[in-house]
Amino acid sequence: MKVKDVSYVGDYTLHVVFEDGVEGDVSLDHLVEEGIFTILKDKALFSKAFTKGRSIAWSEELEIDADAVYMGLTGKRLEDFMPVKDSYAAN
């Protein structure tokens, strides 16, 4: 699912709008406690989130998958909005 818009709300929360009209606030405070994302403890940097379509990013190297955020907001599973099509190997 593609992100249409992302804006900083406060603390470690972003307001995210998806192309299908789903929108909401998502807290990413848990994210800043993990690995490479600890740099985002700096709220000035965290507030500079932007969309790359299929991800929410803070730089070219630091981004999170938009589908994970979408699933968190909607409670849907990946299969619910991106159906898996059967694929067979050709002989």
All heavy atoms as an XYZ file, in Angstrom:
715
protein
N       0.848     -1.174      0.000
C       0.000      0.000      0.000
C       0.895      1.240      0.000
O       1.840      1.309      0.768
C      -0.886     -0.047      1.240
C      -1.939      1.014      1.251
S      -3.108      1.022     -0.130
C      -3.851     -0.582     -0.003
N       0.562      2.192     -0.826
C       1.377      3.398     -0.927
C       0.918      4.482      0.047
O      -0.267      4.676      0.266
C       1.323      3.961     -2.344
C       2.110      3.159     -3.338
C       2.153      3.887     -4.667
C       2.999      3.119     -5.656
N       3.047      3.801     -6.947
N       1.893      5.186      0.591
C       1.634      6.317      1.481
C       1.467      7.566      0.623
O       2.322      7.890     -0.201
C       2.803      6.509      2.474
C       2.582      7.760      3.312
C       2.967      5.282      3.359
N       0.373      8.251      0.835
C       0.096      9.501      0.116
C       0.709     10.700      0.837
O       1.211     11.628      0.217
C      -1.419      9.666     -0.006
C      -1.881     10.831     -0.799
C      -3.396     10.812     -0.894
C      -3.923     12.057     -1.550
N      -5.393     12.063     -1.574
N       0.664     10.650      2.196
C       1.192     11.768      2.975
C       1.595     11.272      4.357
O       0.973     10.351      4.899
C       0.132     12.864      3.118
C       0.688     14.121      3.765
O       1.727     14.634      3.286
O       0.102     14.582      4.757
N       2.619     11.879      4.909
C       3.049     11.590      6.278
C       3.423     12.914      6.932
O       4.062     13.761      6.313
C       4.217     10.571      6.322
C       5.439     11.090      5.616
C       4.554     10.176      7.738
N       2.968     13.092      8.174
C       3.300     14.323      8.898
C       3.573     13.997     10.356
O       3.039     13.044     10.924
C       2.174     15.352      8.776
O       0.954     14.820      9.253
N       4.411     14.818     10.948
C       4.812     14.653     12.343
C       3.718     15.177     13.252
O       3.215     16.284     13.068
C       6.119     15.409     12.569
C       6.650     15.353     13.970
C       7.075     14.147     14.514
C       6.753     16.501     14.739
C       7.584     14.094     15.804
C       7.266     16.455     16.031
C       7.674     15.243     16.554
O       8.186     15.190     17.826
N       3.321     14.379     14.254
C       2.297     14.774     15.214
C       2.940     15.279     16.496
O       2.579     16.325     17.018
C       1.342     13.597     15.526
C       0.362     13.953     16.622
C       0.610     13.159     14.269
N       3.919     14.527     17.006
C       4.607     14.870     18.243
C       5.225     13.624     18.835
O       4.864     12.511     18.470
N       6.155     13.838     19.758
C       6.916     12.726     20.339
C       7.423     11.820     19.214
O       8.149     12.274     18.365
C       6.091     11.969     21.371
C       5.876     12.790     22.635
O       6.804     13.527     23.027
O       4.786     12.706     23.223
N       7.004     10.576     19.201
C       7.425      9.643     18.138
C       6.199      9.152     17.375
O       6.082      7.976     17.044
C       8.223      8.490     18.734
C       9.475      8.956     19.425
C       9.611      8.890     20.797
C      10.525      9.509     18.689
C      10.751      9.348     21.438
C      11.660      9.978     19.315
C      11.769      9.893     20.682
O      12.903     10.344     21.306
N       5.296     10.069     17.084
C       4.044      9.731     16.407
C       3.953     10.470     15.071
O       4.245     11.650     14.979
C       2.838     10.093     17.295
O       2.962      9.392     18.535
C       1.529      9.727     16.632
N       3.515      9.712     14.059
C       3.298     10.258     12.716
C       1.845     10.067     12.321
O       1.217      9.080     12.706
C       4.181      9.532     11.693
C       5.686      9.593     11.907
C       6.392      8.689     10.891
C       6.198     11.015     11.803
N       1.317     11.013     11.561
C       0.001     10.850     10.940
C       0.264     10.401      9.507
O       0.986     11.064      8.767
C      -0.802     12.152     10.954
C      -2.187     11.962     10.440
N      -3.188     11.419     11.210
C      -2.717     12.194      9.218
C      -4.291     11.347     10.487
N      -4.022     11.813      9.273
N      -0.325      9.263      9.144
C      -0.064      8.668      7.842
C      -1.374      8.565      7.062
O      -2.397      8.140      7.597
C       0.562      7.263      7.996
C       0.915      6.680      6.641
C       1.800      7.322      8.881
N      -1.337      8.977      5.790
C      -2.487      8.879      4.896
C      -2.087      7.961      3.740
O      -1.073      8.199      3.075
C      -2.905     10.260      4.339
C      -4.101     10.128      3.410
C      -3.179     11.239      5.473
N      -2.897      6.932      3.520
C      -2.628      5.987      2.439
C      -3.468      6.303      1.221
O      -4.496      6.973      1.316
C      -2.894      4.552      2.918
C      -1.872      4.071      3.902
C      -2.046      4.270      5.262
C      -0.721      3.436      3.473
C      -1.095      3.843      6.182
C       0.241      3.017      4.371
C       0.049      3.212      5.730
N      -3.053      5.794      0.074
C      -3.713      6.105     -1.186
C      -5.169      5.628     -1.240
O      -5.956      6.170     -2.008
C      -2.928      5.518     -2.361
C      -2.895      4.010     -2.398
C      -2.081      3.450     -3.555
O      -1.587      4.225     -4.389
O      -1.943      2.221     -3.606
N      -5.543      4.652     -0.417
C      -6.926      4.166     -0.416
C      -7.822      4.929      0.559
O      -8.974      4.576      0.754
C      -6.972      2.665     -0.132
C      -6.558      2.311      1.288
O      -6.037      3.205      2.009
O      -6.739      1.146      1.690
N      -7.285      5.980      1.191
C      -8.063      6.800      2.109
C      -7.894      6.438      3.573
O      -8.323      7.188      4.452
N      -7.306      5.295      3.862
C      -7.029      4.924      5.255
C      -6.016      5.913      5.814
O      -5.030      6.237      5.162
C      -6.481      3.481      5.350
C      -5.932      3.192      6.737
C      -7.565      2.476      4.982
N      -6.277      6.401      7.019
C      -5.326      7.295      7.664
C      -5.422      7.161      9.169
O      -6.422      6.676      9.698
C      -5.545      8.746      7.239
C      -6.838      9.374      7.683
C      -6.938     10.819      7.233
O      -6.354     11.698      7.908
O      -7.595     11.062      6.209
N      -4.365      7.565      9.842
C      -4.361      7.508     11.288
C      -2.995      7.847     11.842
O      -2.028      8.010     11.099
N      -2.961      7.956     13.162
C      -1.716      8.237     13.866
C      -1.057      6.925     14.260
O      -1.732      6.009     14.736
C      -1.982      9.066     15.115
C      -2.478     10.469     14.783
O      -2.344     10.889     13.617
O      -3.001     11.131     15.693
N       0.226      6.850     14.066
C       0.981      5.657     14.422
C       2.155      6.060     15.300
O       2.910      6.960     14.964
C       1.442      4.876     13.171
C       2.326      5.699     12.272
C       2.114      3.579     13.548
N       2.233      5.414     16.459
C       3.336      5.667     17.386
C       4.475      4.717     17.052
O       4.283      3.505     16.961
C       2.882      5.440     18.828
O       3.990      5.555     19.694
N       5.648      5.281     16.875
C       6.830      4.484     16.543
C       7.871      4.564     17.653
O       9.057      4.372     17.409
C       7.417      4.948     15.200
C       6.480      4.797     13.996
C       7.108      5.416     12.766
C       6.139      3.347     13.769
N       7.405      4.824     18.878
C       8.341      4.946     19.989
C       9.151      3.672     20.209
O      10.311      3.732     20.598
C       7.644      5.389     21.273
C       6.514      4.472     21.698
O       6.052      3.645     20.894
O       6.084      4.599     22.863
N       8.571      2.518     19.923
C       9.312      1.257     20.050
C      10.443      1.161     19.027
O      11.469      0.561     19.280
C       8.366      0.066     19.871
C       7.785     -0.016     18.495
N       6.767      0.827     18.061
C       8.105     -0.790     17.447
C       6.478      0.540     16.807
N       7.273     -0.438     16.409
N      10.251      1.791     17.882
C      11.224      1.720     16.790
C      12.548      2.375     17.161
O      13.612      1.859     16.818
C      10.642      2.387     15.538
C      11.425      2.264     14.261
C      11.356      0.826     13.742
C      10.877      3.212     13.218
N      12.491      3.485     17.872
C      13.716      4.226     18.189
C      14.586      3.521     19.225
O      15.670      4.000     19.540
C      13.424      5.684     18.621
C      12.655      6.414     17.541
C      12.685      5.738     19.946
N      14.125      2.404     19.716
C      14.892      1.623     20.686
C      15.677      0.492     20.017
O      16.366     -0.255     20.689
C      13.952      1.034     21.744
C      13.159      2.060     22.531
C      14.029      3.012     23.331
O      15.104      2.594     23.802
O      13.642      4.180     23.475
N      15.568      0.362     18.691
C      16.126     -0.794     17.992
C      17.185     -0.414     16.958
O      16.932      0.405     16.079
C      15.014     -1.551     17.275
C      13.904     -2.032     18.182
C      12.747     -2.639     17.411
O      12.925     -2.962     16.227
O      11.673     -2.784     17.998
N      18.331     -1.032     17.056
C      19.376     -0.979     16.033
C      19.622      0.374     15.409
O      19.829      1.372     16.104
N      19.569      0.407     14.085
C      19.892      1.629     13.348
C      18.893      2.756     13.577
O      19.187      3.909     13.314
C      20.038      1.370     11.829
C      18.717      0.898     11.228
C      21.144      0.384     11.559
C      18.722      0.830      9.709
N      17.714      2.411     14.108
C      16.689      3.422     14.323
C      16.912      4.252     15.593
O      16.206      5.222     15.820
C      15.303      2.782     14.342
C      14.912      2.219     13.008
C      15.016      0.868     12.758
C      14.461      3.043     11.990
C      14.669      0.341     11.528
C      14.112      2.541     10.751
C      14.220      1.182     10.520
N      17.886      3.880     16.416
C      18.139      4.652     17.638
C      18.529      6.099     17.333
O      18.322      6.975     18.169
C      19.219      3.992     18.521
O      20.425      3.849     17.774
C      18.756      2.642     19.047
N      19.040      6.350     16.138
C      19.368      7.729     15.740
C      18.119      8.619     15.761
O      18.205      9.832     15.930
C      20.063      7.754     14.361
C      20.667      9.123     14.095
C      19.103      7.350     13.261
C      21.580      9.174     12.887
N      16.937      7.989     15.621
C      15.685      8.746     15.592
C      15.205      9.171     16.973
O      14.158      9.795     17.107
C      14.593      7.931     14.877
C      14.861      7.660     13.403
C      13.756      6.791     12.827
C      14.993      8.960     12.619
N      15.971      8.850     18.018
C      15.644      9.378     19.345
C      15.714     10.903     19.335
O      15.057     11.568     20.123
C      16.584      8.811     20.404
C      16.265      7.383     20.774
C      17.154      6.910     21.905
C      16.786      5.491     22.286
N      17.565      5.007     23.430
N      16.486     11.438     18.396
C      16.551     12.882     18.181
C      15.233     13.293     17.511
O      15.022     13.038     16.325
C      17.746     13.226     17.288
C      17.829     14.689     16.929
O      16.914     15.469     17.263
O      18.833     15.063     16.290
N      14.332     13.895     18.281
C      12.994     14.219     17.765
C      13.035     15.187     16.588
O      12.152     15.174     15.735
C      12.101     14.740     18.878
C      11.730     13.648     19.865
C      10.827     14.169     20.952
C      10.577     13.069     21.976
N       9.815     13.565     23.113
N      14.048     16.035     16.537
C      14.178     16.947     15.393
C      14.379     16.140     14.107
O      13.823     16.481     13.059
C      15.330     17.913     15.602
N      15.156     15.076     14.184
C      15.362     14.202     13.030
C      14.114     13.369     12.767
O      13.673     13.241     11.618
C      16.575     13.294     13.242
C      16.880     12.298     12.125
C      17.128     13.018     10.806
C      18.081     11.444     12.494
N      13.519     12.816     13.824
C      12.319     12.004     13.666
C      11.213     12.783     12.955
O      10.495     12.246     12.117
C      11.812     11.509     15.024
C      10.643     10.575     14.919
C      10.837      9.220     14.791
C       9.340     11.065     14.933
C       9.756      8.353     14.668
C       8.257     10.222     14.810
C       8.466      8.863     14.678
N      11.096     14.057     13.277
C      10.025     14.897     12.720
C      10.175     15.130     11.220
O       9.250     15.616     10.576
C       9.964     16.236     13.448
O      11.091     17.042     13.113
N      11.301     14.780     10.647
C      11.551     15.018      9.224
C      11.147     13.824      8.349
O      11.574     13.709      7.202
C      13.016     15.354      9.002
C      13.410     16.659      9.705
C      14.784     17.103      9.323
C      15.236     18.329     10.046
N      14.331     19.398     10.229
N      10.283     12.948      8.874
C       9.820     11.791      8.102
C       9.148     12.253      6.811
O       8.483     13.288      6.771
C       8.842     10.966      8.934
N       9.344     11.458      5.757
C       8.715     11.737      4.469
C       8.337     10.413      3.811
O       8.755      9.351      4.247
C       9.640     12.573      3.560
C      10.948     11.907      3.224
C      11.095     11.172      2.055
C      12.057     12.034      4.065
C      12.314     10.571      1.737
C      13.271     11.448      3.756
C      13.398     10.705      2.585
N       7.525     10.483      2.775
C       7.104      9.274      2.089
C       7.933      9.033      0.833
O       8.291      9.972      0.132
C       5.605      9.297      1.734
O       5.286      8.073      1.059
C       5.242     10.468      0.854
N       8.211      7.763      0.618
C       8.846      7.331     -0.626
C       7.866      6.425     -1.377
O       8.258      5.610     -2.193
C      10.147      6.591     -0.325
C      11.238      7.494      0.220
C      12.488      6.741      0.554
C      13.192      6.244     -0.682
N      14.446      5.524     -0.363
N       6.586      6.567     -1.066
C       5.552      5.750     -1.701
C       5.285      4.488     -0.909
O       4.364      4.419     -0.130
N       6.126      3.521     -1.086
C       5.943      2.241     -0.390
C       6.692      2.177      0.940
O       6.774      1.126      1.563
C       6.356      1.082     -1.277
C       5.462      0.938     -2.484
C       5.047     -0.487     -2.645
N       4.110     -0.641     -3.734
C       2.823     -0.879     -3.561
N       2.331     -0.966     -2.364
N       2.031     -1.029     -4.596
N       7.231      3.310      1.367
C       7.911      3.344      2.662
C       7.798      4.734      3.275
O       7.453      5.697      2.606
C       9.385      2.951      2.513
O      10.085      3.902      1.757
N       8.081      4.772      4.569
C       8.225      6.034      5.293
C       9.705      6.136      5.615
O      10.306      5.191      6.119
C       7.377      6.036      6.571
C       5.892      5.929      6.208
C       7.653      7.285      7.404
C       4.984      5.671      7.383
N      10.299      7.268      5.284
C      11.757      7.385      5.369
C      12.183      8.636      6.113
O      11.421      9.592      6.272
C      12.345      7.399      3.963
N      13.437      8.586      6.538
C      14.102      9.734      7.158
C      15.354     10.097      6.379
O      15.891     11.159      6.538
C      14.440      9.427      8.616
C      13.202      9.345      9.449
C      12.603     10.366     10.128
C      12.392      8.201      9.667
N      11.467      9.922     10.747
C      11.316      8.589     10.482
C      12.446      6.863      9.238
C      10.318      7.699     10.887
C      11.463      5.984      9.649
C      10.419      6.402     10.462
N      15.802      9.171      5.538
C      16.936      9.385      4.635
C      16.869      8.293      3.582
O      15.976      7.440      3.622
C      18.275      9.305      5.395
O      18.535      7.969      5.797
N      17.795      8.294      2.670
C      17.832      7.246      1.652
C      18.158      5.881      2.252
O      17.834      4.846      1.692
C      18.838      7.594      0.554
C      18.417      8.763     -0.308
C      17.085      8.533     -1.014
O      16.850      7.431     -1.554
O      16.255      9.474     -1.005
N      18.803      5.876      3.411
C      19.223      4.628      4.046
C      18.321      4.183      5.193
O      18.427      3.056      5.664
C      20.656      4.750      4.600
C      21.717      4.991      3.558
C      21.835      6.460      3.159
O      21.522      7.336      3.980
O      22.216      6.726      2.009
N      17.453      5.056      5.677
C      16.668      4.765      6.872
C      15.181      4.891      6.570
O      14.666      6.004      6.405
C      17.071      5.740      7.994
C      16.592      5.412      9.391
C      17.144      4.071      9.868
C      17.017      6.510     10.354
N      14.506      3.742      6.476
C      13.094      3.743      6.139
C      12.409      2.501      6.704
O      13.065      1.520      7.042
C      12.897      3.822      4.630
C      13.521      2.694      3.846
C      13.473      2.937      2.347
O      12.457      2.573      1.736
O      14.434      3.475      1.808
N      11.071      2.584      6.804
C      10.268      1.440      7.225
C       9.225      1.165      6.159
O       8.786      2.073      5.445
C       9.606      1.659      8.605
C       8.701      2.891      8.591
C      10.644      1.755      9.701
C       7.862      3.050      9.851
N       8.823     -0.068      6.075
C       7.875     -0.519      5.068
C       6.476      0.027      5.353
O       5.975     -0.089      6.471
C       7.866     -2.045      5.061
C       6.963     -2.610      3.998
O       7.203     -2.312      2.813
O       6.021     -3.332      4.355
N       5.847      0.602      4.359
C       4.510      1.167      4.522
C       3.467      0.092      4.794
O       2.496      0.334      5.508
C       4.123      1.966      3.279
N       3.655     -1.103      4.254
C       2.685     -2.175      4.472
C       2.568     -2.537      5.949
O       1.480     -2.793      6.450
C       3.056     -3.419      3.660
C       2.908     -3.207      2.160
O       2.161     -2.288      1.746
O       3.536     -3.963      1.397
N       3.680     -2.541      6.657
C       3.661     -2.857      8.087
C       2.858     -1.803      8.855
O       2.082     -2.135      9.757
C       5.080     -2.945      8.631
N       3.032     -0.548      8.500
C       2.279      0.532      9.146
C       0.798      0.397      8.818
O      -0.071      0.523      9.686
C       2.825      1.913      8.723
C       1.965      3.038      9.269
C       4.274      2.064      9.162
N       0.491      0.102      7.562
C      -0.896     -0.076      7.124
C      -1.571     -1.210      7.900
O      -2.692     -1.066      8.377
C      -0.923     -0.361      5.626
C      -2.301     -0.417      5.023
C      -2.941      0.747      4.600
C      -2.971     -1.625      4.857
C      -4.203      0.706      4.029
C      -4.227     -1.676      4.290
C      -4.842     -0.511      3.878
O      -6.095     -0.548      3.321
N      -0.864     -2.329      8.040
C      -1.421     -3.466      8.775
C      -1.665     -3.100     10.236
O      -2.670     -3.500     10.819
C      -0.506     -4.684      8.660
C      -0.510     -5.283      7.255
S       0.456     -6.808      7.102
C       2.131     -6.199      7.293
N      -0.762     -2.327     10.817
C      -0.937     -1.895     12.190
C      -2.146     -0.991     12.377
O      -2.863     -1.092     13.372
N      -2.412     -0.119     11.415
C      -3.556      0.792     11.502
C      -4.880      0.096     11.242
O      -5.891      0.428     11.857
C      -3.397      1.946     10.502
C      -2.418      3.045     10.863
C      -2.294      4.036      9.711
C      -2.850      3.763     12.131
N      -4.890     -0.855     10.325
C      -6.148     -1.470      9.895
C      -6.439     -2.820     10.535
O      -7.580     -3.267     10.519
C      -6.157     -1.671      8.366
O      -5.118     -2.595      8.014
C      -5.989     -0.352      7.630
N      -5.407     -3.480     11.049
C      -5.589     -4.828     11.569
C      -5.646     -5.878     10.473
O      -5.890     -7.050     10.735
N      -5.428     -5.454      9.243
C      -5.453     -6.390      8.121
C      -4.127     -7.136      8.013
O      -3.104     -6.677      8.496
C      -5.702     -5.645      6.805
C      -7.086     -5.056      6.703
C      -7.295     -4.394      5.363
C      -8.706     -3.849      5.254
N      -8.947     -3.228      3.951
N      -4.195     -8.283      7.361
C      -2.997     -9.044      7.045
C      -2.579     -8.690      5.622
O      -3.382     -8.197      4.831
C      -3.273    -10.545      7.134
C      -3.690    -10.997      8.522
C      -4.131    -12.439      8.528
N      -5.215    -12.602      7.563
C      -5.421    -13.709      6.846
N      -4.666    -14.754      6.993
N      -6.417    -13.772      5.993
N      -1.352     -8.943      5.277
C      -0.846     -8.636      3.945
C      -1.714     -9.266      2.862
O      -2.017     -8.640      1.847
C       0.605     -9.103      3.817
C       1.358     -8.664      2.578
C       1.435     -7.146      2.489
C       2.755     -9.256      2.565
N      -2.157    -10.485      3.088
C      -2.990    -11.192      2.106
C      -4.334    -10.505      1.879
O      -4.957    -10.682      0.842
C      -3.242    -12.639      2.549
C      -2.000    -13.469      2.709
C      -1.304    -13.262      4.060
O      -1.966    -12.887      5.054
O      -0.083    -13.456      4.115
N      -4.793     -9.721      2.855
C      -6.084     -9.045      2.751
C      -6.071     -7.919      1.725
O      -7.092     -7.605      1.121
C      -6.507     -8.465      4.105
C      -6.770     -9.534      5.144
O      -7.074    -10.688      4.764
O      -6.660     -9.224      6.349
N      -4.937     -7.283      1.532
C      -4.892     -6.175      0.578
C      -3.908     -6.392     -0.556
O      -3.857     -5.602     -1.490
C      -4.633     -4.826      1.278
C      -3.331     -4.720      2.013
C      -2.227     -4.168      1.394
C      -3.203     -5.149      3.321
C      -1.021     -4.045      2.065
C      -2.019     -5.028      3.997
C      -0.918     -4.486      3.371
N      -3.146     -7.451     -0.498
C      -2.245     -7.818     -1.590
C      -2.367     -9.319     -1.810
O      -1.531    -10.082     -1.356
C      -0.806     -7.434     -1.257
C      -0.566     -5.961     -1.202
S       1.173     -5.554     -0.910
C       1.916     -6.031     -2.445
N      -3.461     -9.749     -2.463
C      -3.675    -11.179     -2.643
C      -2.494    -11.860     -3.338
O      -1.917    -11.320     -4.269
C      -4.919    -11.259     -3.520
C      -5.525     -9.904     -3.491
C      -4.440     -8.939     -3.128
N      -2.180    -13.030     -2.837
C      -1.091    -13.834     -3.433
C      -1.661    -14.588     -4.612
O      -2.674    -15.262     -4.505
C      -0.516    -14.811     -2.385
C       0.547    -15.691     -3.025
C       0.028    -14.053     -1.195
N      -1.011    -14.443     -5.750
C      -1.437    -15.162     -6.938
C      -0.544    -16.391     -7.100
O       0.658    -16.306     -6.903
C      -1.337    -14.270     -8.168
C      -2.271    -13.095     -8.096
C      -2.212    -12.251     -9.322
C      -3.215    -11.125     -9.156
N      -2.969     -9.996     -9.943
N      -1.187    -17.486     -7.414
C      -0.412    -18.706     -7.637
C       0.518    -18.521     -8.815
O       0.165    -17.912     -9.825
C      -1.327    -19.892     -7.912
C      -2.125    -20.292     -6.669
O      -1.653    -19.973     -5.561
O      -3.197    -20.900     -6.818
N       1.707    -19.018     -8.658
C       2.706    -18.918     -9.708
C       3.373    -20.287     -9.831
O       3.720    -20.905     -8.829
C       3.734    -17.847     -9.342
O       4.771    -17.825    -10.281
N       3.524    -20.716    -11.038
C       4.121    -22.018    -11.277
C       5.369    -21.883    -12.118
O       5.409    -21.074    -13.047
C       3.108    -22.936    -11.984
C       1.833    -23.113    -11.191
C       0.721    -22.317    -11.448
C       1.759    -24.029    -10.156
C      -0.442    -22.465    -10.716
C       0.598    -24.185     -9.410
C      -0.495    -23.405     -9.694
O      -1.633    -23.544     -8.965
N       6.347    -22.676    -11.795
C       7.587    -22.668    -12.563
C       7.339    -23.304    -13.927
O       6.602    -24.279    -14.050
C       8.675    -23.440    -11.819
N       7.946    -22.741    -14.932
C       7.827    -23.291    -16.287
C       8.900    -24.349    -16.470
O      10.018    -24.228    -15.976
C       8.005    -22.188    -17.319
N       8.547    -25.383    -17.194
C       9.530    -26.440    -17.472
C      10.227    -26.168    -18.761
O       9.867    -25.704    -19.690
C       8.836    -27.808    -17.544
C       8.329    -28.219    -16.174
O       8.656    -27.591    -15.183
N       7.529    -29.243    -16.145
